[in-house]
Amino acid sequence: MPLGALSAVTVGSLLRPVAAAAALLVALSGCSDADGGDTATQDAAAPRASQTSQPSPVPADLPRGKGFDFYVLALSWSPSYCLGADAGGGGQCASGRELGFVVHGLWPQFEHGYPQYCASALSERVTEAAGAPMLDLVPSMGLLGHMWRKHGLCAGLSQQDFFRVTRAARARIAIPQVFADSPRNLSSTAAESAFVDANPGMSRTGIAAVCKGGRLQEVRICLTHALEFRACREVDAAGCQAGSLAVPPPR
């Protein structure tokens, strides 16, 4: 039968399988117009601290600290900090930043207790030139300076090497998808388990979720000098045991 003799309904019925097949091929190629373009390119152009992240390998030439037993990487949930009474007036809590987990500190730790404000011949000052490259991880120069004075001077490293290790430690950690989904409530056990599941080699005895005012405050992860996951029972025991914690969304 000539095509012109077909009804519009018949033509539509014939064309629908063709359109479906074309859509399937586009989906398999990962280039669907509905995605609004190249998602990876968009994410790179406008990264959000609350999105998930994939871990990076530890550099082979990573500087090794000395004078302590292991590190604690403290990742603060920025929305909780910004709702607290002790939130500063700096840019960390500015509307539109949408910060999720930020680096609160990389802390040299003993099996029992920790060193702080160690005497050193190194300068206590963090210059703008030295600190500015770290502001994608640590939300303010004030916090960066505090981290260096209280903890960095106890790591047996130069300031440059300490910041390099801090960056490598943060890159070691994958942020679980659940935090990108902005949960409103989460138990401390669920928060820790999410990190353990997202980071092979991490165990529940090497991480502690910390709470304050009924909200998730931060997650503390224990790492060796070589940034391998390790147990740290004292740190783990000091974690929060709340059955339900508020997890305010980034804003």
N, C-alpha and C positions, 0 to 999 in steps of 0.2 A: 504493500500500500504506500502511496507517496506520502512524504512527511507532512505536506500541507493538509492532507486529509485527516491527520490525527488530531484528536481533541487536545486542549491544553492540559487536561488531567492526565491523558495518556503520555504526552511528552514529558510531563513532570515525573511520572512514574518511571520512565525509561532513564531519565537523567539522574535521578537520586542515587542509584548505585554507583554511577561514575563519580558523582561529587563525594560520596562517602569514601570511595577508594582513594581519591585525591587527598582528602583530609587525613586519611590514615598514613599516606606516604609523607605528608608534611609533618605529622606528629612524630613519626619515626625519625625524621631527619633533625628534629629539635629546633625547627625554624618557624614555628607557627606564628602568624601575624598577630594572633590573640595575645601572645606574650608581650607585645609592645616592643619587640626588638630583642637585642642580645642581652639577656638578663645578667650574665657575668660582667659585661661592660657597664651596665647600669649600676650594679653593686659596687664595682671598683670606683666609679665616679662619685658615688654618694654612700659610703659605708656607714653602717649604724653599729654602735657598740653592743646593741642588744641582739644582733643577729647571731646565728650559729657560726662557728669557726672550725676549721680543720687544723689539727696539730702539725707543726713543722718539725723536722728532725733536728736533733741537737748538733750544733756546729762541732766539727772534729777538733778545732783549735779553741774550744771554749776555755776561758780563763778559770782557774780553780781557786776558790777561796780557801782560807785556812783560819784556824783558831776557834772552830765551832764544829758541831756534829752534823748538822743538816740545815737546809733552808725551809722556811715556810713562805709560800706564795699566798698572800691574802688578796682575794678578789672581792671588792666591795660592790654590793648591788646599789648603784647610784640613786635610783628612785627612793629607796628607803632612807638613805642619808639625807636626801633633799627634803624629806618630810619631817626630819628630826629637829629638835630644838637646837642642836649644835651645828646645824648646817651653816656654812659661811655664806657670804654675799658674793662669792666669786662666780666665774663663768660656768662652773660645773653644773649648777642648778638653773641656768638660764633656759627659758622656755624655747622649745624647738631643738635642743641638743639631742634629745632622745638617747641618753647614755644608759647602758645596761650595766654589765660588769666592767669595772675599772680596776686598775692595779692600786691597791691601798699600800702595799709594801712587799718587799722581798726581805725576809727577816732571817738572819743567822740565828740558829737555835741550838741549845744543848739538849741532851736527853731529858734533863730536868732543869727547867728555867731557860733563860736566854740572856745574852749580853746586850747592853745598850749604852749609847753615848760613850763609846770607847775613846780613850786617849790616843791621839794619832798626830803624826807630823803633817798629815794631809790637811788641806784647807777644808773648813766646814762649809764654805760658800759654794753654791751652785750657780754658775754664771748663766746668763740668758743663752749664750751660744751653746753651752753644754746641756742645758735643760730643755730648750725648745724642741729638739728632735724627739724627746720622750713624751711630749704632751698628747700624742695620739693614744698613749697607754695610761699615763698618770694625768688626771684632769687639771692640775694647777701647779704652778711653780712653787707655791707655798707647800703643798703636800710633797712635792719632789724634794725640796730642801729638807723638810722634816724627815723624810725617809732616809736621806743620805746621812744626816747628822745623827739620828738615833740608831739606825741599823747599818747603813752602808760602811761607816767608819769601823765597824766591828767585823767586816768580811775579809780583811786582809787583801783587799784589791784597790787599785786606783779607781778614781771616780768614773773614768771612761769605761774601765773593765766591769765595774759594778753595774753600770747602766746597760752594758752589753749583755751581761748575764741576766739582768732583769727582763730585758726584751726576749731573750732566748727562753726564759722560764715561762713567760706569758705565751709565747708561740708554741710551747710544748702542750698547752691545754686546749682541748676542744670544748666549746660551750655547748651544753645540751640543747636540743631543739625545743624542749619544753619552755625554756626561758625566752626564746624567740616568739613563742605563742602567747606570751604575756599571761601566765596563769595568775589568778587572783589570790589563790590560796594553795599552799603546798606544805606538807609536813617536812620536818627536818630530815627524816629518814628518806623521804622521796627525793629531796634536793640532793642529798649525798649519793643516793643510788643512781640518779640521773647522770651525775658526773662520772661515777664508776663505770656505768654502761657505755658512756661516750668516749672513755679513755682507757684502752686496753692496758693492763698492767697495774692500774690503780686499784686499791682495795678500800673497804670501808674503814679499816684501821689506819688509813693514811690521809683521811680527809675529815674536816669538821665544818658543819654548817653552824653559823653563829647568829643568834637572834637578839633583838633589842626592841622593847616596846611592842612586842607582839608581831614584829615584822622581821623578815629575813634581812640580816645586816650584811653578812659576807660569807664566803666560803674560803676555808684555809686548807691548802694542799701541801703536803710534805714531800720534799725532793732531796735527793742526795746532792753532793757537790757536782756530780756529773748530770744533774737534773733528771735522774731516774726516779720513778715513784718508789716510796718506801713507807713503812709503818711508822707511826709516831703516837704511841698510846697516850702520852700525857696531853698532847694537842687534841687528839680525838676525844678523850674523856671530858675535855672542857667545852665540847660542842653543845649546842642546844638540843633539848629532847622534846620540844613542843610537838604536839600532834597536828597542829594546824598553824601555819604562819601566813600572814598577809604578804603578798608579793606585788607591791604597787607597780603599775606599768610605767615604762619610760614616757616622758612627755616633751 
